């Protein structure tokens, strides 16, 4: 096998991987749209009694998209208003999110 043949084969496989990553990202974005809570919503979770959702994005590792979501929150200050602190929730904490009306 020559260097050029190797490059062609590797490029073909990388293209397949990139297409799979794009599809995973699309599935996760569809899931995010179907969640009962959205960015900016006031919620509670196992980490904070009151917090606001800062962002919800597909989780990405060095290999590509994992099929999970990354949720960042702003906890409440002592006076009950939204703080500027930002936390990333773990998967078990994400499962505990409940929207506050």
C-alpha positions as CSV (number, residue, x, y, z in Angstrom):
1,X,0.0,0.0,0.0
2,X,1.3,3.4,-0.9
3,X,1.1,6.6,1.2
4,X,-1.6,7.9,-1.2
5,X,-3.7,4.8,-0.9
6,X,-3.5,4.9,2.9
7,X,-4.6,8.6,2.8
8,X,-7.6,7.8,0.6
9,X,-8.7,4.9,3.0
10,X,-8.2,7.0,6.1
11,X,-10.0,10.0,4.7
12,X,-13.0,7.7,3.8
13,X,-13.2,6.3,7.3
14,X,-12.8,9.8,8.8
15,X,-15.7,10.9,6.7
16,X,-17.8,8.1,8.0
17,X,-16.9,9.0,11.6
18,X,-17.7,12.7,11.0
19,X,-21.1,11.8,9.4
20,X,-21.9,9.6,12.5
21,X,-21.0,12.4,14.9
22,X,-23.2,14.8,13.0
23,X,-26.1,12.3,13.2
24,X,-25.5,11.8,17.0
25,X,-25.5,15.6,17.5
26,X,-28.7,15.9,15.5
27,X,-30.4,13.2,17.7
28,X,-29.3,14.9,20.9
29,X,-30.5,18.3,19.7
30,X,-33.9,16.7,18.9
31,X,-33.9,15.3,22.5
32,X,-33.0,18.7,23.9
33,X,-35.9,20.3,22.1
34,X,-38.3,17.8,23.7
35,X,-37.1,18.4,27.3
36,X,-39.8,19.8,29.7
37,X,-37.3,22.6,30.7
38,X,-35.5,25.1,28.5
39,X,-32.6,27.6,28.8
40,X,-33.6,30.4,31.2
41,X,-36.1,28.2,33.2
42,X,-36.1,28.3,37.0
43,X,-35.6,24.7,38.2
44,X,-34.6,22.6,41.1
45,X,-32.2,19.6,41.1
46,X,-30.3,17.4,43.5
47,X,-27.5,20.0,43.7
48,X,-29.5,23.2,44.1
49,X,-33.0,23.8,45.5
50,X,-33.4,26.8,43.2
51,X,-31.3,27.5,40.0
52,X,-31.7,28.7,36.5
53,X,-30.6,26.8,33.4
54,X,-27.7,28.6,31.7
55,X,-27.2,26.2,28.7
56,X,-28.1,22.8,27.4
57,X,-25.8,21.4,24.7
58,X,-24.8,18.0,23.4
59,X,-21.9,16.6,25.4
60,X,-18.7,16.2,23.4
61,X,-15.5,14.3,24.3
62,X,-12.2,14.2,22.5
63,X,-13.6,11.5,20.2
64,X,-16.9,13.3,19.3
65,X,-20.4,13.5,20.6
66,X,-21.3,11.1,23.4
67,X,-25.1,11.0,23.0
68,X,-25.5,12.8,26.4
69,X,-26.3,16.4,27.3
70,X,-24.4,19.0,29.2
71,X,-26.5,21.2,31.4
72,X,-25.0,24.3,33.0
73,X,-26.9,26.1,35.8
74,X,-26.7,29.4,37.8
75,X,-27.6,28.7,41.4
76,X,-29.6,31.2,43.5
77,X,-27.9,33.8,45.7
78,X,-28.8,33.9,49.4
79,X,-31.4,36.6,48.6
80,X,-33.1,34.2,46.0
81,X,-31.9,36.0,42.8
82,X,-29.9,34.4,40.0
83,X,-26.2,34.4,40.6
84,X,-23.4,34.6,38.0
85,X,-21.8,31.4,39.3
86,X,-22.0,28.5,36.8
87,X,-22.0,24.8,37.5
88,X,-22.0,21.8,35.1
89,X,-24.5,19.1,36.3
90,X,-23.5,15.4,36.3
91,X,-25.8,12.9,34.6
92,X,-27.6,11.9,37.8
93,X,-28.2,15.5,38.7
94,X,-29.6,16.1,35.2
95,X,-32.1,13.3,35.8
96,X,-33.3,15.1,39.0
97,X,-34.2,18.5,37.3
98,X,-37.7,19.7,38.0
99,X,-39.2,22.9,36.6
100,X,-40.4,25.4,39.1
101,X,-43.4,27.5,38.0
